[in-house]
Amino acid sequence: MPTTFDSIIIGAGQAGPTLAGRLTQSGRTVAFIERKLFGGTCVNTGCTPTKALVASAYVAQKARTAASYGVTVQGAVSVDMKAVKARKDQIVAKSRDGLENYLRNMKGCTAFTGHAHFESPNQVRVGDDLLTAKEIFINVGGRAVVPDFPGVDRVPWMDNVGILELETLPRHLIVVGGSYVGLEFGQIFRRFGSEVTIIEKSPRLVSREDEDVSASIRGFLEKEGIHVRTSAECIHFEPRGNDIAAGVDCTDDPTDSIGSHVLLAVGRTPNTHDLGLEKAGVALDARGFITVDDQLRTNVPGIWALGDCNGRGAFTHTAYNDFEIVAANLLDNDPRSVTDRIPVYALYTDPPLGRVGLTEEQVRKSGKPALIGTRPMTKVARAIEKGETEGFIKVLVDAQTKEILGASILGTGGDEAIHCIIDTMYARAPYTLIQRAVHIHPTVSELLPTVFGDLKPLT
Ligand SMILES: Cc1cc2nc3c(=O)[nH]c(=O)nc-3n(C[C@H](O)[C@H](O)[C@H](O)COP(=O)(O)OP(=O)(O)OC[C@H]3O[C@@H](n4cnc5c(N)ncnc54)[C@H](O)[C@@H]3O)c2cc1C
């Protein structure tokens, strides 16, 4: 097997595989190194399996509320966790196997299995092989943070990897972390039939979002019977018989939450600690993310970092966009940069939250004269017809330029409808473009022209 290549890619996450495709098409020889599962977090333990479970949970909830649609479901609704997991595993395996086949059969690409670490700025070791290349691309992703809460070492806990292996339903799941990952799993397992308690140290859930968004999400989760404990300033654990006790306050609230299982969902950390980056001289920031410039070049010429490990994004679409930026600059003479990217993401609770750009709070802090438009989902025909009227639409516009500054669509179809706004923002077109467009009836997107037609000054 050759040991000298034009390029080395470390990690088969969301940027590396497609980059390998472009590099080999350009005539380069590529060594591809993956230590575990092709497809990385998104395919194996992130987006794909969680959205497969969200779909099962949605069906369970619809079955439970079937009578309100005039549909009869015989007997109590229950979930067969083995079957739910089998469905999820099948979807994941198809995606992972497809990607692995793509890479292993790619002309000009040699796939290595094993843990990669640098020996020098242009040498990477994987097992007994010492590989050399003048271009090295790091796409090693991240993993769940294990917080040092008192007692965490005395109780069994799961992260996003462990919880996806469950074949029986937890009697009472305690989710520590009321942000994107924790809320998705919390609602999934509640709909499957578990008791669920979500513990969050901030005063509100998803504290990066506006207060009205947090409050609405808390409202619909509580309606489904999820216990939410916020301002949990002193989270600690202890075994209690066969159960686990989770305390939230060390001073004046002695009430523990007692659960059968604990999910830790308090953030992610990059996989940069065991890469030998010091031997290559690659710089990290204080949180362990690889420092990159606007074209995702590290401080060492010939080494790039893409995806979650560079701290410039924490999503599959940002990792993929990193690939596009690197490929455009390196292969297409097309200058693209990370700062051209508008922040976009979704939270896949039901209903979902679609987000783009600034929050209302961020717009207020910026001091820009701005306009705001809102509309509850109770006024959206499609939502009423679907019986899914939780949430609201909120848009923010620059009062002077008329460009859209940001939007939140919390409601049925919000993860799709937000794209009308995303594209208008990329076009740097005024909001009147959407206001005057004819959208299809009945859709959630159809309400966007109405919302933009009824803007008020943000006071
Ligand atoms: C529960 C959960 C749900 C999520 N849902 C969504 C969602 O709905 N939408 C969304 O956009 N994002 C979602 N994300 C985030 C998304 O999964 C990540 O942003 C995305 O996977 C990042 O891709 P990446 O290419 O940076 O790294 P990863 O996908 O993590 O891939 C990195 C790869 O590198 C390999 N690797 C690491 N170190 C080495 C080494 N030294 N040698 C060889 N190989 C190595 C790893 O094994 C892994 O395969 C979710 C994340 C979680 C945890």
The ligand as an SDF file (V2000), in Angstrom:
LIG
                    3D

 53 58  0  0  0  0  0  0  0  0999 V2000
  -27.9090   14.1000   19.1300 C   0  0  0  0  0  0  0  0  0  0  0  0
  -27.4510   15.0100   18.0230 C   0  0  0  0  0  0  0  0  0  0  0  0
  -28.3480   15.4390   17.0680 C   0  0  0  0  0  0  0  0  0  0  0  0
  -27.9430   16.2870   16.0480 C   0  0  0  0  0  0  0  0  0  0  0  0
  -28.8510   16.7070   15.1290 N   0  0  0  0  0  0  0  0  0  0  0  0
  -28.4730   17.5490   14.1460 C   0  0  0  0  0  0  0  0  0  0  0  0
  -29.4070   17.9980   13.1650 C   0  0  0  0  0  0  0  0  0  0  0  0
  -30.5820   17.6350   13.1930 O   0  0  0  0  0  0  0  0  0  0  0  0
  -28.9590   18.8240   12.1810 N   0  0  0  0  0  0  0  0  0  0  0  0
  -27.6480   19.2380   12.1190 C   0  0  0  0  0  0  0  0  0  0  0  0
  -27.3000   19.9980   11.2140 O   0  0  0  0  0  0  0  0  0  0  0  0
  -26.7520   18.8190   13.0370 N   0  0  0  0  0  0  0  0  0  0  0  0
  -27.1300   17.9990   14.0350 C   0  0  0  0  0  0  0  0  0  0  0  0
  -26.2020   17.5710   14.9460 N   0  0  0  0  0  0  0  0  0  0  0  0
  -24.8140   18.0390   14.8210 C   0  0  0  0  0  0  0  0  0  0  0  0
  -24.0800   17.2370   13.7300 C   0  0  0  0  0  0  0  0  0  0  0  0
  -24.1670   15.8610   13.9980 O   0  0  0  0  0  0  0  0  0  0  0  0
  -22.6320   17.6720   13.6740 C   0  0  0  0  0  0  0  0  0  0  0  0
  -22.5800   19.0760   13.5680 O   0  0  0  0  0  0  0  0  0  0  0  0
  -21.9370   17.0650   12.4570 C   0  0  0  0  0  0  0  0  0  0  0  0
  -21.9540   15.6520   12.5350 O   0  0  0  0  0  0  0  0  0  0  0  0
  -20.4890   17.5560   12.4070 C   0  0  0  0  0  0  0  0  0  0  0  0
  -19.8440   16.9290   11.3810 O   0  0  0  0  0  0  0  0  0  0  0  0
  -18.2700   16.8510   11.3470 P   0  0  0  0  0  0  0  0  0  0  0  0
  -17.9530   16.4530    9.9400 O   0  0  0  0  0  0  0  0  0  0  0  0
  -17.6470   18.0480   11.8700 O   0  0  0  0  0  0  0  0  0  0  0  0
  -17.8550   15.6770   12.3700 O   0  0  0  0  0  0  0  0  0  0  0  0
  -18.4400   14.2620   12.7120 P   0  0  0  0  0  0  0  0  0  0  0  0
  -19.7030   13.9810   12.0070 O   0  0  0  0  0  0  0  0  0  0  0  0
  -18.4380   14.1430   14.1850 O   0  0  0  0  0  0  0  0  0  0  0  0
  -17.3510   13.2580   12.1060 O   0  0  0  0  0  0  0  0  0  0  0  0
  -16.0410   13.2070   12.5780 C   0  0  0  0  0  0  0  0  0  0  0  0
  -15.4390   11.8510   12.2270 C   0  0  0  0  0  0  0  0  0  0  0  0
  -14.0630   11.8670   12.5370 O   0  0  0  0  0  0  0  0  0  0  0  0
  -13.6610   10.6180   13.0910 C   0  0  0  0  0  0  0  0  0  0  0  0
  -12.4500   10.8420   13.8730 N   0  0  0  0  0  0  0  0  0  0  0  0
  -12.2990   11.6320   14.9670 C   0  0  0  0  0  0  0  0  0  0  0  0
  -11.0150   11.6290   15.3800 N   0  0  0  0  0  0  0  0  0  0  0  0
  -10.3330   10.8120   14.5270 C   0  0  0  0  0  0  0  0  0  0  0  0
   -8.9840   10.3980   14.4400 C   0  0  0  0  0  0  0  0  0  0  0  0
   -8.0540   10.8590   15.2860 N   0  0  0  0  0  0  0  0  0  0  0  0
   -8.6440    9.5200   13.4580 N   0  0  0  0  0  0  0  0  0  0  0  0
   -9.5760    9.0730   12.5690 C   0  0  0  0  0  0  0  0  0  0  0  0
  -10.8680    9.4390   12.6090 N   0  0  0  0  0  0  0  0  0  0  0  0
  -11.2400   10.3030   13.5710 C   0  0  0  0  0  0  0  0  0  0  0  0
  -14.8800   10.2430   13.9320 C   0  0  0  0  0  0  0  0  0  0  0  0
  -14.8980    8.8440   14.1900 O   0  0  0  0  0  0  0  0  0  0  0  0
  -16.0320   10.6960   13.0410 C   0  0  0  0  0  0  0  0  0  0  0  0
  -16.4360    9.6640   12.1730 O   0  0  0  0  0  0  0  0  0  0  0  0
  -26.5880   16.7020   15.9720 C   0  0  0  0  0  0  0  0  0  0  0  0
  -25.6530   16.2450   16.9240 C   0  0  0  0  0  0  0  0  0  0  0  0
  -26.0830   15.4210   17.9390 C   0  0  0  0  0  0  0  0  0  0  0  0
  -25.0770   14.9430   18.9470 C   0  0  0  0  0  0  0  0  0  0  0  0
  1  2  1  0
  2  3  1  0
  2 52  2  0
  3  4  2  0
  4  5  1  0
  4 50  1  0
  5  6  2  0
  6  7  1  0
  6 13  1  0
  7  8  2  0
  7  9  1  0
  9 10  1  0
 10 11  2  0
 10 12  1  0
 12 13  2  0
 13 14  1  0
 14 15  1  0
 14 50  1  0
 15 16  1  0
 16 17  1  0
 16 18  1  0
 18 19  1  0
 18 20  1  0
 20 21  1  0
 20 22  1  0
 22 23  1  0
 23 24  1  0
 24 25  2  0
 24 26  1  0
 24 27  1  0
 27 28  1  0
 28 29  2  0
 28 30  1  0
 28 31  1  0
 31 32  1  0
 32 33  1  0
 33 34  1  0
 33 48  1  0
 34 35  1  0
 35 36  1  0
 35 46  1  0
 36 37  1  0
 36 45  1  0
 37 38  2  0
 38 39  1  0
 39 40  1  0
 39 45  2  0
 40 41  1  0
 40 42  2  0
 42 43  1  0
 43 44  2  0
 44 45  1  0
 46 47  1  0
 46 48  1  0
 48 49  1  0
 50 51  2  0
 51 52  1  0
 52 53  1  0
M  END
$$$$
